[in-house]
Amino acid sequence: MARGVSVIAIDGPVAAGKTAVGRELARNLGFAYLDTGIMYRAITWLALHSGIPVEDETALGELARTNPVDVVGDEGNRVSVAGHSLGPELRDSSVDSNVSVVSKAPAVRKALVAQQRQTAAEGKIVMIGRDIGTVVLPDADLKVYLTASPENRARRRWQEMRDLGQSVELETVLSETLARDETDSNRDDSPLKPAKDAWKLNTDGLNIEQVVRKIVARAKDR
């Protein structure tokens, strides 16, 4: 590993493989790991649980500001927020359907980005999301933008949902994936796009280990 690579930012659209790749990359390097998407899911779940309309940006911002999200454990798939310990609930279809709306609220992003930057300040971290290289950590040592075809990404998400016991048609997941891409790419605040200096990596046809090896090699070359 190049001596100067301490902070790695991984961005990309939904179901591009960021979570699995980021977690395995962090394990490989002995780095901390943070999936920022889980923080937005936590606030979305909390808003729905609290009866706050997802269109009420002021209330959502206050909710995020006053309820810090604590990511629990090395796997980064559980959080604690407002006294609730959450795991599988964060992948419920209701959260899936509303997280894009919640995450585009500027006040929500401001509150969570501040938390994310504080977490990254200690270094030796792999952080994944949709605006890490462009907004959260623009000075990250290595920026990777993972992508894949909408069909492959929808199939991955569909399999995740099946594994969680959720019954949903693949065509529905594909439609939701395309809608999520549209929302994330066209929001006014922190739209989904590669950083100018990001390394773009298409994961079609690659397994997790192959993608991780490519990123490790890239980091060593820096």
C-alpha positions as CSV (number, residue, x, y, z in Angstrom):
1,M,0.0,0.0,0.0
2,A,1.3,3.4,-0.9
3,R,2.3,5.3,2.2
4,G,0.0,8.3,1.4
5,V,-3.3,6.3,0.9
6,S,-5.2,6.5,4.1
7,V,-8.7,7.6,3.0
8,I,-10.5,5.8,0.2
9,A,-13.8,7.1,-1.1
10,I,-16.1,4.8,-3.1
11,D,-19.1,6.2,-4.9
12,G,-21.6,4.8,-7.3
13,P,-25.3,4.2,-8.0
14,V,-27.5,1.8,-6.0
15,A,-26.5,-1.9,-6.1
16,A,-23.2,-1.3,-7.9
17,G,-21.5,-3.4,-5.3
18,K,-20.2,-0.6,-3.1
19,T,-21.2,-2.2,0.2
20,A,-19.7,-5.7,-0.3
21,V,-16.6,-4.3,-2.0
22,G,-16.1,-1.5,0.5
23,R,-16.5,-3.9,3.5
24,E,-14.0,-6.5,2.0
25,L,-11.6,-3.8,0.9
26,A,-11.5,-2.3,4.5
27,R,-11.0,-5.8,5.9
28,N,-8.2,-6.5,3.4
29,L,-6.4,-3.2,4.3
30,G,-7.1,-3.3,8.0
31,F,-9.1,0.0,7.7
32,A,-12.3,1.2,9.3
33,Y,-15.4,1.0,7.1
34,L,-18.4,3.3,6.8
35,D,-21.4,2.9,4.5
36,T,-22.9,6.4,4.6
37,G,-26.0,5.1,2.9
38,I,-27.0,3.3,6.1
39,M,-27.1,6.7,7.9
40,Y,-29.6,8.1,5.4
41,R,-31.6,4.9,5.7
42,A,-31.6,5.3,9.5
43,I,-33.0,8.8,9.3
44,T,-35.6,7.6,6.7
45,W,-36.7,4.8,9.0
46,L,-36.8,7.2,12.0
47,A,-38.9,9.7,10.0
48,L,-41.4,7.0,9.0
49,H,-41.5,5.6,12.5
50,S,-42.1,9.0,14.0
51,G,-44.8,10.0,11.5
52,I,-42.8,12.8,9.9
53,P,-43.7,13.4,6.2
54,V,-40.7,12.7,4.0
55,E,-41.5,15.9,2.1
56,D,-41.1,18.0,5.2
57,E,-37.4,19.0,4.8
58,T,-37.4,21.3,7.8
59,A,-38.6,18.5,10.1
60,L,-36.3,16.0,8.5
61,G,-33.3,18.3,9.0
62,E,-34.1,18.8,12.7
63,L,-34.5,15.0,13.1
64,A,-31.1,14.4,11.6
65,R,-29.4,17.2,13.5
66,T,-30.8,16.1,16.9
67,N,-30.4,12.3,16.4
68,P,-26.8,11.4,15.5
69,V,-26.5,8.0,13.8
70,D,-24.0,5.6,15.5
71,V,-22.9,2.8,13.2
72,V,-22.4,-0.3,15.3
73,G,-19.8,-3.0,14.7
74,D,-17.1,-3.6,12.1
75,E,-19.6,-4.9,9.5
76,G,-21.3,-1.5,9.3
77,N,-24.8,-3.0,8.8
78,R,-26.4,-2.0,12.1
79,V,-27.0,1.4,13.6
80,S,-28.2,3.0,16.8
81,V,-30.4,6.1,16.5
82,A,-32.8,7.8,18.9
83,G,-32.6,4.7,21.2
84,H,-33.4,2.3,18.4
85,S,-31.1,-0.5,17.4
86,L,-31.7,-1.2,13.7
87,G,-30.4,-3.8,11.2
88,P,-32.7,-5.6,8.7
89,E,-35.3,-2.8,9.2
90,L,-33.1,-0.5,7.2
91,R,-33.7,-2.6,4.1
92,D,-37.5,-2.6,4.4
93,S,-39.3,-1.7,1.1
94,S,-40.8,1.3,2.8
95,V,-37.3,2.6,3.5
96,D,-36.2,1.7,0.0
97,S,-39.1,3.7,-1.4
98,N,-38.4,6.9,0.6
99,V,-34.7,7.1,1.2
100,S,-34.0,9.1,-2.0
101,V,-36.5,11.7,-1.0
102,V,-35.1,12.0,2.5
103,S,-31.5,12.0,1.4
104,K,-31.9,14.9,-1.1
105,A,-33.0,17.2,1.7
106,P,-30.2,19.7,2.2
107,A,-30.6,20.0,6.0
108,V,-30.3,16.2,6.3
109,R,-27.2,16.0,4.1
110,K,-25.6,18.9,6.1
111,A,-26.1,17.1,9.4
112,L,-24.9,13.7,8.2
113,V,-22.0,15.0,6.2
114,A,-20.7,16.7,9.3
115,Q,-20.8,13.3,11.1
116,Q,-19.1,11.5,8.2
117,R,-16.2,14.0,8.0
118,Q,-15.7,13.7,11.7
119,T,-15.5,9.9,11.4
120,A,-13.0,10.2,8.5
121,A,-10.7,12.6,10.3
122,E,-8.9,9.8,12.0
123,G,-7.8,8.3,8.7
124,K,-7.4,4.7,7.6
125,I,-10.9,4.4,6.4
126,V,-13.0,3.2,3.4
127,M,-16.1,5.3,3.1
128,I,-18.8,4.5,0.6
129,G,-21.8,6.4,-0.7
130,R,-23.0,8.6,-3.6
131,D,-21.2,11.9,-2.9
132,I,-18.1,10.9,-0.9
133,G,-15.5,11.9,-3.5
134,T,-17.4,15.0,-4.7
135,V,-18.7,16.5,-1.4
136,V,-17.9,14.6,1.8
137,L,-14.2,13.9,1.3
138,P,-13.1,15.8,-1.8
139,D,-9.5,15.4,-0.7
140,A,-9.6,11.6,-0.3
141,D,-6.4,9.9,-1.2
142,L,-8.1,7.5,-3.7
143,K,-11.6,8.0,-5.2
144,V,-13.3,5.1,-6.9
145,Y,-16.6,5.3,-8.8
146,L,-18.2,1.8,-9.1
147,T,-20.9,1.2,-11.7
148,A,-22.7,-1.6,-13.4
149,S,-25.6,-2.0,-15.8
150,P,-29.0,-1.2,-14.4
151,E,-30.1,-4.8,-15.1
152,N,-27.2,-6.3,-13.1
153,R,-27.7,-3.8,-10.3
154,A,-31.4,-4.6,-10.1
155,R,-30.7,-8.3,-10.0
156,R,-28.3,-7.8,-7.1
157,R,-30.8,-5.7,-5.2
158,W,-33.6,-8.3,-5.9
159,Q,-31.4,-11.1,-4.6
160,E,-30.6,-9.1,-1.4
161,M,-34.3,-8.6,-0.9
162,R,-35.1,-12.3,-1.4
163,D,-32.4,-13.1,1.1
164,L,-34.2,-10.9,3.6
165,G,-37.4,-12.8,3.0
166,Q,-39.0,-10.0,0.9
167,S,-41.2,-11.1,-2.0
168,V,-40.8,-8.7,-5.0
169,E,-40.7,-9.0,-8.7
170,L,-37.4,-8.4,-10.5
171,E,-39.2,-6.0,-12.9
172,T,-40.3,-3.9,-10.0
173,V,-36.8,-3.7,-8.6
174,L,-35.5,-2.7,-12.0
175,S,-38.1,0.0,-12.3
176,E,-37.2,1.3,-8.7
177,T,-33.5,1.2,-9.6
178,L,-34.0,3.3,-12.6
179,A,-36.2,5.8,-10.6
180,R,-33.5,5.9,-7.9
181,D,-30.8,6.7,-10.5
182,E,-33.0,9.5,-11.9
183,T,-33.6,11.0,-8.4
184,D,-30.0,10.7,-7.2
185,S,-28.5,12.1,-10.4
186,N,-30.8,15.1,-10.7
187,R,-31.1,16.3,-7.1
188,D,-30.0,19.9,-6.6
189,D,-27.8,19.1,-3.5
190,S,-24.9,16.7,-4.0
191,P,-26.1,14.9,-7.2
192,L,-24.7,11.5,-7.9
193,K,-21.8,11.8,-10.3
194,P,-18.1,10.7,-10.4
195,A,-15.6,13.1,-9.0
196,K,-13.4,14.6,-11.8
197,D,-10.4,12.6,-10.4
198,A,-12.3,9.4,-9.6
199,W,-11.2,6.1,-11.1
200,K,-14.3,4.6,-12.8
201,L,-14.6,0.8,-12.4
202,N,-17.4,-1.2,-14.0
203,T,-18.2,-4.3,-11.9
204,D,-20.2,-6.2,-14.6
205,G,-18.8,-9.7,-14.8
206,L,-16.5,-9.3,-11.7
207,N,-16.9,-10.8,-8.3
208,I,-16.1,-9.0,-5.1
209,E,-12.6,-10.4,-4.7
210,Q,-11.7,-9.3,-8.3
211,V,-12.9,-5.8,-7.7
212,V,-11.1,-5.6,-4.4
213,R,-7.9,-6.8,-6.0
214,K,-8.2,-4.1,-8.7
215,I,-8.7,-1.3,-6.1
216,V,-5.8,-2.5,-3.9
217,A,-3.5,-2.6,-7.0
218,R,-4.7,0.9,-7.9
219,A,-3.9,2.1,-4.4
220,K,-0.4,0.6,-4.5
221,D,0.3,2.5,-7.7
222,R,-0.3,5.8,-6.1
